């Protein structure tokens, strides 16, 4: 099976950082599925749409407290 034929899941960690992970593998510790699953390109497009601020959640929160 080629990389383009695999099914992927979009995953997110507690810092609200996104990635994709092969759907046939167990999720790595600290990551949860966000409910999106499909071809690699579709998953990457979803990540691009939803992950608009690349800063980790903790940094965003600290910076918000300063402003």
PQR file of N, CA, C, O and H, with PARSE charges and radii, in Angstrom:
ATOM      1  N   UNK A   1       0.839  -1.175   0.000 -0.4000 1.5000
ATOM      2  CA  UNK A   1       0.000   0.000   0.000 -0.0000 2.0000
ATOM      3  C   UNK A   1       0.886   1.240   0.000  0.5500 1.7000
ATOM      4  O   UNK A   1       1.810   1.345   0.806 -0.5500 1.4000
ATOM      5  N   UNK A   2       0.610   2.168  -0.891 -0.4000 1.5000
ATOM      6  CA  UNK A   2       1.405   3.393  -0.944 -0.0000 2.0000
ATOM      7  C   UNK A   2       0.898   4.384   0.093  0.5500 1.7000
ATOM      8  O   UNK A   2      -0.188   4.231   0.652 -0.5500 1.4000
ATOM      9  H   UNK A   2      -0.141   2.083  -1.547  0.4000 1.0000
ATOM     10  N   UNK A   3       1.709   5.397   0.330 -0.4000 1.5000
ATOM     11  CA  UNK A   3       1.350   6.431   1.298 -0.0000 2.0000
ATOM     12  C   UNK A   3       0.023   7.094   0.926  0.5500 1.7000
ATOM     13  O   UNK A   3      -0.773   7.409   1.810 -0.5500 1.4000
ATOM     14  H   UNK A   3       2.591   5.521  -0.124  0.4000 1.0000
ATOM     15  N   UNK A   4      -0.225   7.310  -0.362 -0.4000 1.5000
ATOM     16  CA  UNK A   4      -1.458   7.955  -0.800 -0.0000 2.0000
ATOM     17  C   UNK A   4      -2.675   7.053  -0.657  0.5500 1.7000
ATOM     18  O   UNK A   4      -3.800   7.553  -0.621 -0.5500 1.4000
ATOM     19  H   UNK A   4       0.422   7.054  -1.080  0.4000 1.0000
ATOM     20  N   UNK A   5      -2.487   5.747  -0.574 -0.4000 1.5000
ATOM     21  CA  UNK A   5      -3.607   4.815  -0.427 -0.0000 2.0000
ATOM     22  C   UNK A   5      -3.983   4.572   1.030  0.5500 1.7000
ATOM     23  O   UNK A   5      -5.068   4.061   1.307 -0.5500 1.4000
ATOM     24  H   UNK A   5      -1.574   5.341  -0.603  0.4000 1.0000
ATOM     25  N   UNK A   6      -3.119   4.924   1.950 -0.4000 1.5000
ATOM     26  CA  UNK A   6      -3.386   4.701   3.370 -0.0000 2.0000
ATOM     27  C   UNK A   6      -4.504   5.606   3.862  0.5500 1.7000
ATOM     28  O   UNK A   6      -4.760   6.670   3.298 -0.5500 1.4000
ATOM     29  H   UNK A   6      -2.238   5.339   1.726  0.4000 1.0000
ATOM     30  N   UNK A   7      -5.155   5.168   4.909 -0.4000 1.5000
ATOM     31  CA  UNK A   7      -6.146   6.000   5.589 -0.0000 2.0000
ATOM     32  C   UNK A   7      -5.466   6.599   6.819  0.5500 1.7000
ATOM     33  O   UNK A   7      -4.787   5.901   7.573 -0.5500 1.4000
ATOM     34  H   UNK A   7      -4.947   4.304   5.368  0.4000 1.0000
ATOM     35  N   UNK A   8      -5.659   7.887   7.004 -0.4000 1.5000
ATOM     36  CA  UNK A   8      -5.053   8.608   8.121 -0.0000 2.0000
ATOM     37  C   UNK A   8      -6.126   9.183   9.030  0.5500 1.7000
ATOM     38  O   UNK A   8      -7.289   9.311   8.648 -0.5500 1.4000
ATOM     39  H   UNK A   8      -6.211   8.453   6.391  0.4000 1.0000
ATOM     40  N   UNK A   9      -5.706   9.528  10.244 -0.4000 1.5000
ATOM     41  CA  UNK A   9      -6.558  10.248  11.188 -0.0000 2.0000
ATOM     42  C   UNK A   9      -5.872  11.552  11.536  0.5500 1.7000
ATOM     43  O   UNK A   9      -4.644  11.620  11.605 -0.5500 1.4000
ATOM     44  H   UNK A   9      -4.761   9.424  10.554  0.4000 1.0000
ATOM     45  N   UNK A  10      -6.657  12.574  11.753 -0.4000 1.5000
ATOM     46  CA  UNK A  10      -6.118  13.820  12.287 -0.0000 2.0000
ATOM     47  C   UNK A  10      -6.097  13.668  13.803  0.5500 1.7000
ATOM     48  O   UNK A  10      -7.083  13.255  14.415 -0.5500 1.4000
ATOM     49  H   UNK A  10      -7.654  12.519  11.698  0.4000 1.0000
ATOM     50  N   UNK A  11      -4.969  14.006  14.390 -0.4000 1.5000
ATOM     51  CA  UNK A  11      -4.804  13.896  15.836 -0.0000 2.0000
ATOM     52  C   UNK A  11      -4.393  15.248  16.402  0.5500 1.7000
ATOM     53  O   UNK A  11      -3.820  16.085  15.704 -0.5500 1.4000
ATOM     54  H   UNK A  11      -4.169  14.342  13.894  0.4000 1.0000
ATOM     55  N   UNK A  12      -4.695  15.441  17.670 -0.4000 1.5000
ATOM     56  CA  UNK A  12      -4.376  16.699  18.347 -0.0000 2.0000
ATOM     57  C   UNK A  12      -3.902  16.371  19.759  0.5500 1.7000
ATOM     58  O   UNK A  12      -4.372  15.417  20.381 -0.5500 1.4000
ATOM     59  H   UNK A  12      -5.161  14.762  18.237  0.4000 1.0000
ATOM     60  N   UNK A  13      -2.966  17.175  20.253 -0.4000 1.5000
ATOM     61  CA  UNK A  13      -2.469  16.940  21.615 -0.0000 2.0000
ATOM     62  C   UNK A  13      -3.032  17.993  22.569  0.5500 1.7000
ATOM     63  O   UNK A  13      -3.805  18.858  22.156 -0.5500 1.4000
ATOM     64  H   UNK A  13      -2.584  17.949  19.748  0.4000 1.0000
ATOM     65  N   UNK A  14      -2.647  17.920  23.832 -0.4000 1.5000
ATOM     66  CA  UNK A  14      -3.213  18.837  24.827 -0.0000 2.0000
ATOM     67  C   UNK A  14      -2.746  20.276  24.643  0.5500 1.7000
ATOM     68  O   UNK A  14      -3.307  21.184  25.257 -0.5500 1.4000
ATOM     69  H   UNK A  14      -2.019  17.218  24.167  0.4000 1.0000
ATOM     70  N   UNK A  15      -1.751  20.498  23.828 -0.4000 1.5000
ATOM     71  CA  UNK A  15      -1.302  21.851  23.485 -0.0000 2.0000
ATOM     72  C   UNK A  15      -1.971  22.350  22.201  0.5500 1.7000
ATOM     73  O   UNK A  15      -1.602  23.390  21.657 -0.5500 1.4000
ATOM     74  H   UNK A  15      -1.295  19.760  23.330  0.4000 1.0000
ATOM     75  N   UNK A  16      -2.964  21.585  21.726 -0.4000 1.5000
ATOM     76  CA  UNK A  16      -3.733  21.910  20.521 -0.0000 2.0000
ATOM     77  C   UNK A  16      -2.850  22.006  19.272  0.5500 1.7000
ATOM     78  O   UNK A  16      -3.058  22.853  18.403 -0.5500 1.4000
ATOM     79  H   UNK A  16      -3.265  20.739  22.167  0.4000 1.0000
ATOM     80  N   UNK A  17      -1.868  21.121  19.213 -0.4000 1.5000
ATOM     81  CA  UNK A  17      -1.028  20.976  18.029 -0.0000 2.0000
ATOM     82  C   UNK A  17      -1.577  19.797  17.240  0.5500 1.7000
ATOM     83  O   UNK A  17      -1.930  18.770  17.820 -0.5500 1.4000
ATOM     84  H   UNK A  17      -1.699  20.433  19.919  0.4000 1.0000
ATOM     85  N   UNK A  18      -1.651  19.936  15.928 -0.4000 1.5000
ATOM     86  CA  UNK A  18      -2.263  18.926  15.068 -0.0000 2.0000
ATOM     87  C   UNK A  18      -1.218  18.147  14.286  0.5500 1.7000
ATOM     88  O   UNK A  18      -0.118  18.634  14.025 -0.5500 1.4000
ATOM     89  H   UNK A  18      -1.364  20.770  15.456  0.4000 1.0000
ATOM     90  N   UNK A  19      -1.588  16.931  13.921 -0.4000 1.5000
ATOM     91  CA  UNK A  19      -0.769  16.082  13.070 -0.0000 2.0000
ATOM     92  C   UNK A  19      -1.692  15.061  12.421  0.5500 1.7000
ATOM     93  O   UNK A  19      -2.890  15.024  12.702 -0.5500 1.4000
ATOM     94  H   UNK A  19      -2.482  16.535  14.134  0.4000 1.0000
ATOM     95  N   UNK A  20      -1.124  14.234  11.551 -0.4000 1.5000
ATOM     96  CA  UNK A  20      -1.878  13.109  11.002 -0.0000 2.0000
ATOM     97  C   UNK A  20      -1.160  11.831  11.399  0.5500 1.7000
ATOM     98  O   UNK A  20       0.053  11.817  11.610 -0.5500 1.4000
ATOM     99  H   UNK A  20      -0.151  14.264  11.322  0.4000 1.0000
ATOM    100  N   UNK A  21      -1.942  10.749  11.498 -0.4000 1.5000
ATOM    101  CA  UNK A  21      -1.402   9.477  11.966 -0.0000 2.0000
ATOM    102  C   UNK A  21      -2.090   8.358  11.199  0.5500 1.7000
ATOM    103  O   UNK A  21      -3.299   8.424  10.975 -0.5500 1.4000
ATOM    104  H   UNK A  21      -2.927  10.761  11.327  0.4000 1.0000
ATOM    105  N   UNK A  22      -1.346   7.328  10.790 -0.4000 1.5000
ATOM    106  CA  UNK A  22      -1.992   6.206  10.091 -0.0000 2.0000
ATOM    107  C   UNK A  22      -3.136   5.624  10.929  0.5500 1.7000
ATOM    108  O   UNK A  22      -2.964   5.339  12.114 -0.5500 1.4000
ATOM    109  H   UNK A  22      -0.364   7.274  10.972  0.4000 1.0000
ATOM    110  N   UNK A  23      -4.297   5.453  10.306 -0.4000 1.5000
ATOM    111  CA  UNK A  23      -5.492   4.995  11.023 -0.0000 2.0000
ATOM    112  C   UNK A  23      -5.355   3.568  11.539  0.5500 1.7000
ATOM    113  O   UNK A  23      -6.056   3.174  12.471 -0.5500 1.4000
ATOM    114  H   UNK A  23      -4.437   5.684   9.343  0.4000 1.0000
ATOM    115  N   UNK A  24      -4.456   2.791  10.938 -0.4000 1.5000
ATOM    116  CA  UNK A  24      -4.308   1.399  11.371 -0.0000 2.0000
ATOM    117  C   UNK A  24      -3.306   1.231  12.513  0.5500 1.7000
ATOM    118  O   UNK A  24      -3.007   0.105  12.910 -0.5500 1.4000
ATOM    119  H   UNK A  24      -3.887   3.110  10.180  0.4000 1.0000
ATOM    120  N   UNK A  25      -2.794   2.323  13.036 -0.4000 1.5000
ATOM    121  CA  UNK A  25      -1.843   2.265  14.155 -0.0000 2.0000
ATOM    122  C   UNK A  25      -2.471   2.852  15.410  0.5500 1.7000
ATOM    123  O   UNK A  25      -3.343   3.718  15.344 -0.5500 1.4000
ATOM    124  H   UNK A  25      -3.037   3.238  12.713  0.4000 1.0000
ATOM    125  N   UNK A  26      -2.008   2.362  16.552 -0.4000 1.5000
ATOM    126  CA  UNK A  26      -2.434   2.956  17.821 -0.0000 2.0000
ATOM    127  C   UNK A  26      -1.928   4.392  17.885  0.5500 1.7000
ATOM    128  O   UNK A  26      -0.856   4.710  17.371 -0.5500 1.4000
ATOM    129  H   UNK A  26      -1.299   1.659  16.606  0.4000 1.0000
ATOM    130  N   UNK A  27      -2.708   5.243  18.516 -0.4000 1.5000
ATOM    131  CA  UNK A  27      -2.292   6.638  18.651 -0.0000 2.0000
ATOM    132  C   UNK A  27      -1.100   6.736  19.594  0.5500 1.7000
ATOM    133  O   UNK A  27      -1.004   5.978  20.559 -0.5500 1.4000
ATOM    134  H   UNK A  27      -3.579   4.984  18.933  0.4000 1.0000
ATOM    135  N   UNK A  28      -0.196   7.667  19.317 -0.4000 1.5000
ATOM    136  CA  UNK A  28       0.925   7.852  20.235 -0.0000 2.0000
ATOM    137  C   UNK A  28       0.422   8.458  21.545  0.5500 1.7000
ATOM    138  O   UNK A  28      -0.605   9.136  21.558 -0.5500 1.4000
ATOM    139  H   UNK A  28      -0.275   8.283  18.533  0.4000 1.0000
ATOM    140  N   UNK A  29       1.129   8.223  22.636 -0.4000 1.5000
ATOM    141  CA  UNK A  29       0.720   8.787  23.924 -0.0000 2.0000
ATOM    142  C   UNK A  29       0.592  10.309  23.841  0.5500 1.7000
ATOM    143  O   UNK A  29       1.433  10.985  23.249 -0.5500 1.4000
ATOM    144  H   UNK A  29       1.964   7.672  22.626  0.4000 1.0000
ATOM    145  N   UNK A  30      -0.468  10.827  24.442 -0.4000 1.5000
ATOM    146  CA  UNK A  30      -0.668  12.271  24.485 -0.0000 2.0000
ATOM    147  C   UNK A  30      -1.454  12.843  23.320  0.5500 1.7000
ATOM    148  O   UNK A  30      -1.693  14.049  23.268 -0.5500 1.4000
ATOM    149  H   UNK A  30      -1.151  10.278  24.923  0.4000 1.0000
ATOM    150  N   UNK A  31      -1.859  11.997  22.388 -0.4000 1.5000
ATOM    151  CA  UNK A  31      -2.595  12.460  21.209 -0.0000 2.0000
ATOM    152  C   UNK A  31      -3.963  11.799  21.176  0.5500 1.7000
ATOM    153  O   UNK A  31      -4.115  10.645  21.577 -0.5500 1.4000
ATOM    154  H   UNK A  31      -1.665  11.017  22.431  0.4000 1.0000
ATOM    155  N   UNK A  32      -4.969  12.545  20.691 -0.4000 1.5000
ATOM    156  CA  UNK A  32      -6.321  12.006  20.526 -0.0000 2.0000
ATOM    157  C   UNK A  32      -6.797  12.327  19.115  0.5500 1.7000
ATOM    158  O   UNK A  32      -6.394  13.328  18.523 -0.5500 1.4000
ATOM    159  H   UNK A  32      -4.846  13.482  20.365  0.4000 1.0000
ATOM    160  N   UNK A  33      -7.651  11.472  18.591 -0.4000 1.5000
ATOM    161  CA  UNK A  33      -8.220  11.703  17.263 -0.0000 2.0000
ATOM    162  C   UNK A  33      -9.230  12.837  17.346  0.5500 1.7000
ATOM    163  O   UNK A  33      -9.970  12.939  18.324 -0.5500 1.4000
ATOM    164  H   UNK A  33      -7.978  10.658  19.072  0.4000 1.0000
ATOM    165  N   UNK A  34      -9.266  13.689  16.328 -0.4000 1.5000
ATOM    166  CA  UNK A  34     -10.246  14.784  16.323 -0.0000 2.0000
ATOM    167  C   UNK A  34     -11.514  14.417  15.562  0.5500 1.7000
ATOM    168  O   UNK A  34     -12.437  15.226  15.463 -0.5500 1.4000
ATOM    169  H   UNK A  34      -8.664  13.606  15.534  0.4000 1.0000
ATOM    170  N   UNK A  35     -11.563  13.199  15.023 -0.4000 1.5000
ATOM    171  CA  UNK A  35     -12.751  12.732  14.323 -0.0000 2.0000
ATOM    172  C   UNK A  35     -12.641  12.755  12.810  0.5500 1.7000
ATOM    173  O   UNK A  35     -13.534  12.267  12.118 -0.5500 1.4000
ATOM    174  H   UNK A  35     -10.813  12.542  15.103  0.4000 1.0000
ATOM    175  N   UNK A  36     -11.564  13.310  12.291 -0.4000 1.5000
ATOM    176  CA  UNK A  36     -11.360  13.374  10.844 -0.0000 2.0000
ATOM    177  C   UNK A  36     -10.493  12.205  10.408  0.5500 1.7000
ATOM    178  O   UNK A  36      -9.435  11.958  10.987 -0.5500 1.4000
ATOM    179  H   UNK A  36     -10.838  13.706  12.854  0.4000 1.0000
ATOM    180  N   UNK A  37     -10.937  11.494   9.400 -0.4000 1.5000
ATOM    181  CA  UNK A  37     -10.216  10.333   8.891 -0.0000 2.0000
ATOM    182  C   UNK A  37     -10.388  10.282   7.383  0.5500 1.7000
ATOM    183  O   UNK A  37     -11.460  10.592   6.865 -0.5500 1.4000
ATOM    184  H   UNK A  37     -11.797  11.694   8.931  0.4000 1.0000
ATOM    185  N   UNK A  38      -9.327   9.887   6.674 -0.4000 1.5000
ATOM    186  CA  UNK A  38      -9.426   9.763   5.227 -0.0000 2.0000
ATOM    187  C   UNK A  38      -8.062   9.746   4.575  0.5500 1.7000
ATOM    188  O   UNK A  38      -7.062   9.446   5.226 -0.5500 1.4000
ATOM    189  H   UNK A  38      -8.456   9.635   7.095  0.4000 1.0000
ATOM    190  N   UNK A  39      -8.013  10.067   3.282 -0.4000 1.5000
ATOM    191  CA  UNK A  39      -6.737  10.102   2.575 -0.0000 2.0000
ATOM    192  C   UNK A  39      -5.806  11.171   3.170  0.5500 1.7000
ATOM    193  O   UNK A  39      -6.256  12.138   3.785 -0.5500 1.4000
ATOM    194  H   UNK A  39      -8.826  10.310   2.752  0.4000 1.0000
ATOM    195  N   UNK A  40      -4.528  10.972   2.973 -0.4000 1.5000
ATOM    196  CA  UNK A  40      -3.511  11.881   3.513 -0.0000 2.0000
ATOM    197  C   UNK A  40      -3.786  13.328   3.127  0.5500 1.7000
ATOM    198  O   UNK A  40      -3.763  14.212   3.983 -0.5500 1.4000
ATOM    199  H   UNK A  40      -4.163  10.187   2.473  0.4000 1.0000
ATOM    200  N   UNK A  41      -4.044  13.577   1.848 -0.4000 1.5000
ATOM    201  CA  UNK A  41      -4.253  14.948   1.376 -0.0000 2.0000
ATOM    202  C   UNK A  41      -5.460  15.592   2.051  0.5500 1.7000
ATOM    203  O   UNK A  41      -5.411  16.770   2.404 -0.5500 1.4000
ATOM    204  H   UNK A  41      -4.063  12.859   1.153  0.4000 1.0000
ATOM    205  N   UNK A  42      -6.531  14.844   2.234 -0.4000 1.5000
ATOM    206  CA  UNK A  42      -7.728  15.389   2.881 -0.0000 2.0000
ATOM    207  C   UNK A  42      -7.452  15.714   4.348  0.5500 1.7000
ATOM    208  O   UNK A  42      -7.910  16.736   4.860 -0.5500 1.4000
ATOM    209  H   UNK A  42      -6.571  13.886   1.947  0.4000 1.0000
ATOM    210  N   UNK A  43      -6.710  14.853   5.013 -0.4000 1.5000
ATOM    211  CA  UNK A  43      -6.373  15.100   6.414 -0.0000 2.0000
ATOM    212  C   UNK A  43      -5.468  16.319   6.553  0.5500 1.7000
ATOM    213  O   UNK A  43      -5.662  17.138   7.451 -0.5500 1.4000
ATOM    214  H   UNK A  43      -6.338  14.023   4.597  0.4000 1.0000
ATOM    215  N   UNK A  44      -4.489  16.441   5.675 -0.4000 1.5000
ATOM    216  CA  UNK A  44      -3.613  17.610   5.721 -0.0000 2.0000
ATOM    217  C   UNK A  44      -4.386  18.887   5.431  0.5500 1.7000
ATOM    218  O   UNK A  44      -4.115  19.921   6.042 -0.5500 1.4000
ATOM    219  H   UNK A  44      -4.331  15.775   4.946  0.4000 1.0000
ATOM    220  N   UNK A  45      -5.340  18.837   4.515 -0.4000 1.5000
ATOM    221  CA  UNK A  45      -6.172  20.009   4.211 -0.0000 2.0000
ATOM    222  C   UNK A  45      -6.999  20.399   5.438  0.5500 1.7000
ATOM    223  O   UNK A  45      -7.166  21.584   5.728 -0.5500 1.4000
ATOM    224  H   UNK A  45      -5.561  17.998   4.019  0.4000 1.0000
ATOM    225  N   UNK A  46      -7.510  19.405   6.150 -0.4000 1.5000
ATOM    226  CA  UNK A  46      -8.277  19.680   7.372 -0.0000 2.0000
ATOM    227  C   UNK A  46      -7.380  20.349   8.414  0.5500 1.7000
ATOM    228  O   UNK A  46      -7.781  21.331   9.038 -0.5500 1.4000
ATOM    229  H   UNK A  46      -7.374  18.442   5.914  0.4000 1.0000
ATOM    230  N   UNK A  47      -6.185  19.829   8.603 -0.4000 1.5000
ATOM    231  CA  UNK A  47      -5.248  20.420   9.563 -0.0000 2.0000
ATOM    232  C   UNK A  47      -4.969  21.870   9.186  0.5500 1.7000
ATOM    233  O   UNK A  47      -4.939  22.739  10.057 -0.5500 1.4000
ATOM    234  H   UNK A  47      -5.859  19.031   8.096  0.4000 1.0000
ATOM    235  N   UNK A  48      -4.766  22.137   7.916 -0.4000 1.5000
ATOM    236  CA  UNK A  48      -4.492  23.502   7.463 -0.0000 2.0000
ATOM    237  C   UNK A  48      -5.663  24.437   7.771  0.5500 1.7000
ATOM    238  O   UNK A  48      -5.454  25.599   8.117 -0.5500 1.4000
ATOM    239  H   UNK A  48      -4.791  21.431   7.208  0.4000 1.0000
ATOM    240  N   UNK A  49      -6.888  23.934   7.645 -0.4000 1.5000
ATOM    241  CA  UNK A  49      -8.077  24.756   7.926 -0.0000 2.0000
ATOM    242  C   UNK A  49      -8.244  25.048   9.415  0.5500 1.7000
ATOM    243  O   UNK A  49      -8.586  26.169   9.792 -0.5500 1.4000
ATOM    244  H   UNK A  49      -7.057  22.990   7.364  0.4000 1.0000
ATOM    245  N   UNK A  50      -8.005  24.048  10.261 -0.4000 1.5000
ATOM    246  CA  UNK A  50      -8.317  24.214  11.684 -0.0000 2.0000
ATOM    247  C   UNK A  50      -7.149  24.707  12.539  0.5500 1.7000
ATOM    248  O   UNK A  50      -7.372  25.292  13.599 -0.5500 1.4000
ATOM    249  H   UNK A  50      -7.728  23.138   9.954  0.4000 1.0000
ATOM    250  N   UNK A  51      -5.929  24.486  12.104 -0.4000 1.5000
ATOM    251  CA  UNK A  51      -4.770  24.880  12.916 -0.0000 2.0000
ATOM    252  C   UNK A  51      -4.231  26.197  12.380  0.5500 1.7000
ATOM    253  O   UNK A  51      -3.246  26.227  11.643 -0.5500 1.4000
ATOM    254  H   UNK A  51      -5.749  24.011  11.243  0.4000 1.0000
ATOM    255  N   UNK A  52      -4.885  27.274  12.758 -0.4000 1.5000
ATOM    256  CA  UNK A  52      -4.544  28.586  12.209 -0.0000 2.0000
ATOM    257  C   UNK A  52      -3.499  29.324  13.037  0.5500 1.7000
ATOM    258  O   UNK A  52      -2.893  30.277  12.547 -0.5500 1.4000
ATOM    259  H   UNK A  52      -5.685  27.249  13.358  0.4000 1.0000
ATOM    260  N   UNK A  53      -3.277  28.912  14.258 -0.4000 1.5000
ATOM    261  CA  UNK A  53      -2.271  29.533  15.122 -0.0000 2.0000
ATOM    262  C   UNK A  53      -1.322  28.433  15.576  0.5500 1.7000
ATOM    263  O   UNK A  53      -1.685  27.587  16.392 -0.5500 1.4000
ATOM    264  H   UNK A  53      -3.769  28.138  14.656  0.4000 1.0000
ATOM    265  N   UNK A  54      -0.121  28.450  15.049 -0.4000 1.5000
ATOM    266  CA  UNK A  54       0.834  27.372  15.300 -0.0000 2.0000
ATOM    267  C   UNK A  54       1.433  27.383  16.709  0.5500 1.7000
ATOM    268  O   UNK A  54       2.104  26.431  17.106 -0.5500 1.4000
ATOM    269  H   UNK A  54       0.174  29.138  14.386  0.4000 1.0000
ATOM    270  N   UNK A  55       1.192  28.445  17.452 -0.4000 1.5000
ATOM    271  CA  UNK A  55       1.754  28.490  18.809 -0.0000 2.0000
ATOM    272  C   UNK A  55       1.052  27.463  19.699  0.5500 1.7000
ATOM    273  O   UNK A  55      -0.161  27.282  19.600 -0.5500 1.4000
ATOM    274  H   UNK A  55       0.647  29.218  17.129  0.4000 1.0000
ATOM    275  N   UNK A  56       1.806  26.795  20.560 -0.4000 1.5000
ATOM    276  CA  UNK A  56       1.177  25.872  21.502 -0.0000 2.0000
ATOM    277  C   UNK A  56       0.173  26.623  22.390  0.5500 1.7000
ATOM    278  O   UNK A  56       0.340  27.812  22.659 -0.5500 1.4000
ATOM    279  H   UNK A  56       2.792  26.941  20.640  0.4000 1.0000
ATOM    280  N   UNK A  57      -0.857  25.921  22.833 -0.4000 1.5000
ATOM    281  CA  UNK A  57      -1.916  26.524  23.654 -0.0000 2.0000
ATOM    282  C   UNK A  57      -1.350  27.244  24.875  0.5500 1.7000
ATOM    283  O   UNK A  57      -1.776  28.355  25.189 -0.5500 1.4000
ATOM    284  H   UNK A  57      -0.993  24.954  22.615  0.4000 1.0000
ATOM    285  N   UNK A  58      -0.397  26.625  25.562 -0.4000 1.5000
ATOM    286  CA  UNK A  58       0.189  27.241  26.749 -0.0000 2.0000
ATOM    287  C   UNK A  58       0.830  28.584  26.447  0.5500 1.7000
ATOM    288  O   UNK A  58       0.691  29.523  27.231 -0.5500 1.4000
ATOM    289  H   UNK A  58      -0.050  25.723  25.307  0.4000 1.0000
ATOM    290  N   UNK A  59       1.522  28.691  25.333 -0.4000 1.5000
ATOM    291  CA  UNK A  59       2.146  29.951  24.943 -0.0000 2.0000
ATOM    292  C   UNK A  59       1.084  30.987  24.605  0.5500 1.7000
ATOM    293  O   UNK A  59       1.200  32.146  25.003 -0.5500 1.4000
ATOM    294  H   UNK A  59       1.635  27.928  24.696  0.4000 1.0000
ATOM    295  N   UNK A  60       0.049  30.582  23.873 -0.4000 1.5000
ATOM    296  CA  UNK A  60      -1.038  31.520  23.541 -0.0000 2.0000
ATOM    297  C   UNK A  60      -1.681  32.063  24.812  0.5500 1.7000
ATOM    298  O   UNK A  60      -1.962  33.257  24.913 -0.5500 1.4000
ATOM    299  H   UNK A  60      -0.046  29.640  23.550  0.4000 1.0000
ATOM    300  N   UNK A  61      -1.909  31.183  25.775 -0.4000 1.5000
ATOM    301  CA  UNK A  61      -2.522  31.614  27.033 -0.0000 2.0000
ATOM    302  C   UNK A  61      -1.626  32.581  27.791  0.5500 1.7000
ATOM    303  O   UNK A  61      -2.104  33.588  28.313 -0.5500 1.4000
ATOM    304  H   UNK A  61      -1.681  30.213  25.692  0.4000 1.0000
ATOM    305  N   UNK A  62      -0.326  32.285  27.857 -0.4000 1.5000
ATOM    306  CA  UNK A  62       0.604  33.184  28.557 -0.0000 2.0000
ATOM    307  C   UNK A  62       0.674  34.533  27.859  0.5500 1.7000
ATOM    308  O   UNK A  62       0.696  35.574  28.515 -0.5500 1.4000
ATOM    309  H   UNK A  62       0.063  31.467  27.433  0.4000 1.0000
ATOM    310  N   UNK A  63       0.710  34.520  26.539 -0.4000 1.5000
ATOM    311  CA  UNK A  63       0.782  35.781  25.797 -0.0000 2.0000
ATOM    312  C   UNK A  63      -0.516  36.571  25.951  0.5500 1.7000
ATOM    313  O   UNK A  63      -0.486  37.802  25.976 -0.5500 1.4000
ATOM    314  H   UNK A  63       0.693  33.674  26.005  0.4000 1.0000
ATOM    315  N   UNK A  64      -1.643  35.889  26.053 -0.4000 1.5000
ATOM    316  CA  UNK A  64      -2.920  36.562  26.264 -0.0000 2.0000
ATOM    317  C   UNK A  64      -2.989  37.242  27.621  0.5500 1.7000
ATOM    318  O   UNK A  64      -3.632  38.283  27.763 -0.5500 1.4000
ATOM    319  H   UNK A  64      -1.667  34.890  26.032  0.4000 1.0000
ATOM    320  N   UNK A  65      -2.333  36.663  28.619 -0.4000 1.5000
ATOM    321  CA  UNK A  65      -2.322  37.247  29.957 -0.0000 2.0000
ATOM    322  C   UNK A  65      -1.465  38.501  30.004  0.5500 1.7000
ATOM    323  O   UNK A  65      -1.691  39.382  30.833 -0.5500 1.4000
ATOM    324  H   UNK A  65      -1.811  35.818  28.503  0.4000 1.0000
ATOM    325  N   UNK A  66      -0.479  38.582  29.112 -0.4000 1.5000
ATOM    326  CA  UNK A  66       0.401  39.751  29.082 -0.0000 2.0000
ATOM    327  C   UNK A  66      -0.262  40.940  28.399  0.5500 1.7000
ATOM    328  O   UNK A  66       0.047  42.091  28.710 -0.5500 1.4000
ATOM    329  H   UNK A  66      -0.295  37.865  28.438  0.4000 1.0000
ATOM    330  N   UNK A  67      -1.178  40.663  27.464 -0.4000 1.5000
ATOM    331  CA  UNK A  67      -1.787  41.718  26.653 -0.0000 2.0000
ATOM    332  C   UNK A  67      -2.963  42.280  27.320  0.5500 1.7000
ATOM    333  O   UNK A  67      -3.605  43.183  26.783 -0.5500 1.4000
ATOM    334  H   UNK A  67      -1.429  39.728  27.212  0.4000 1.0000
TER
END
